Amino acid sequence: MAAVLRRGRKQGPIVEINMIPLIDVSLVLLIIFMVMTPFLVQRQVGVNLPKSVSGNESPNRPIIILIQKQGELSLNGKAVSISTLESQLKPLLGARRDRPVMIQADRDIALQQVVSVMDIAKKLQVAKLGIAVEPPKK
């Protein structure tokens, strides 16, 4: 039976959608997408940046020293030799030497090559020195 209101009209069954669970789920999905978007965009978007004469590199961006399987060295993408690495690395570090240096070495190279690069970095008093590794796959 339908309930009777004070004014004499009958009240039917409540036929409205409860919006609270819908809003909760929507907000959780929004938060998930907001957190995941920077990771997805970083992997997929390749941007060709314009060149500038007066622009400087970010002071916190790491300097990358790449050691390839054949023993070839590159400093931020530019080919260098082990003898010129110190002279080319010094101006990139800046006066305070707090800019991080990341060594990306092939797993099959001789350990001596990595140690030589680390010795040069230590000689230049690099404050932050790291070796890039591939995380384990789950």
Secondary structure as GFF3:
##gff-version 3
##sequence-region A 1 138
A	DSSP	beta_strand	3	4	.	.	.	ID=ss1
A	DSSP	beta_strand	10	11	.	.	.	ID=ss2
A	DSSP	alpha_helix	19	44	.	.	.	ID=ss3
A	DSSP	beta_strand	63	67	.	.	.	ID=ss4
A	DSSP	beta_strand	73	75	.	.	.	ID=ss5
A	DSSP	beta_strand	78	80	.	.	.	ID=ss6
A	DSSP	alpha_helix	85	93	.	.	.	ID=ss7
A	DSSP	beta_strand	101	105	.	.	.	ID=ss8
A	DSSP	alpha_helix	111	123	.	.	.	ID=ss9
A	DSSP	beta_strand	129	131	.	.	.	ID=ss10
###
